[in-house]
Amino acid sequence: MSELLRPTVPDVPIAPVASTPVLAHVRAKERALVGWLKAHGSAAIGFSGGVDSAYLACVAIDALGAESALAIIGRSASYPAEQWATARAVAERFGVPVLEIDTEEMLDPRYAANPTNRCYFCKTELWSRLAPIARARGLAVLLDGTNADDLSDYRPGAAAAREHGVRSPLAELGFTKAEIRSLSHEREIPTWSQPSSPCLSSRIPYGTTVTPERLARVEAAERALRALGVVGDLRVRHHGDLARVELAPGELERWLGADVGKLREAVCRAGFARVALDLRGFRSGSLNVLGGVTAA
C-alpha cells in the first residue's frame, strides 16, 4: 500500500458539457444523501476519480468530516494513469483522505481470459481488499459510485459488490448521471464535465486475453489522440493489430476531414499496425454488443 502526494491533472482536452440549473428535486436528493451518510456515521469509498465517485467522496467529506471518510484507490494496469492523476488532484483540492492499494486481478486467470463477466472477477478482487480495510479502520459502510442510470446496464461487477456488502447510495437515492454532473458543477468539482472512462480492459473484446502489453497499447493510443486534440468520449478498441477508434459524433465529423491521417499516425505510433475509424461513432458498451450480452 502507498499514499502519494501532490499529483497534477494532465492537460487533457475535455469537451464542454452544458451545465443545467440544479432543480429543487435534485437538491432534495443531495440533502437526502447527506442525511444517509450522517445516519451511517462513517464510510470508505471506492474511488476511481470518475464523475460519480468524485462527487460521492466530496459530499461524504462535507457530511462526515475527513476523520470519518476515506477514499480508497485500487491501482492496476487496467486503471488509466490520467484518471489516477485526476482522482488525486480532486482529493487534494477538496481535502479527501486517500489510501492507495495495488490490486492483482491480472493474476487471476479467470479475469485474464476476458469472459463476458470479466468485471465480476475484477470487482471481486477490489472489494475483497477494500472491505477488510474498512472494517479494520472502523468505518461503518463501504460505498461505490454506482448511479441510477447504471442499473439498466450490463454490469456483472455489481454482483461482486453485493457479495461484499458494498452500498450504492447514489443509485439507492435515484441520482442520474446528469444530476450528478449538475451538482458537481455547482460544487466546482472539475470532473463534472469529464467523459466517462471505464477501465482499459473494456477496450479488449471478450475472449481476447487481457495482458499488460495490450492495455498499455490502448492507453498510449488514447493518450496520443488526446494530445492531438481529440475531445469528448473516446475509445480505442483493441482488435489485434487493428485499432477501432470511436469518437463522439461532433468529433467524428471533424476528424473525417483532411486531418484523419494525423489520427491514424498517432494511433500507429502507439503500436497498432492498422486503424479503423468507426463511422457509427462512440457507443458506450459497444463490445458488449459484439459479445452478445446486450442488444444492438
Secondary structure, DSSP 8 states (H G I E B T S, - for coil): -B---------------------HHHHHHHHHHHHHHHHH--EEEE--SSHHHHHHHHHHHHHH-GGGEEEEEEE-TTS-HHHHHHHHHHHHHHT--EEEEE--GGG-HHHHT--TTHHHHHHHHHHHHHHHHHHHTT-SEEE----GGGGGS--THHHHHHHTT-B-HHHHTT--HHHHHHHHHHTT-GGGG------GGGGS-TTS---HHHHHHHHHHHHHHHHHT--SSEEEEEETTEEEEEE-HHHHHHHTSTTHHHHHHHHHHTT-SEEEE-TT---TTHHHHHTTSS--
